Amino acid sequence: MNVFFGNLEDPSIQPESLSGDLVWYPSAFWLEPPWRDTEKFDIDWLLDRAGKTDVVMLVHPEGILDDPNLVRQFQAIVESTESRVLQ
């Protein structure tokens, strides 16, 4: 089981295994620019990293739906990666 138990803003932090098959992610890639270092963690970083390992991407719908650019970025990410959307 992979679980997101974090609110940190550094998606390069590696997940940790607690016991057996339980893996927790302390941090996420925040799509909204105010919550991430957009120069260090841009969309290309996410796509590259997601091609190698699981990455939690955190999205607040109300935070991106009013911004057509963020909606396009979200769609591009979902279309170009193997994604699972959790609600």
Helices and strands as residue ranges (DSSP letters): E 2-8, E 16-19, E 22-27, E 29-30, G 33-35, H 43-50, E 57-58, H 61-64, H 68-80
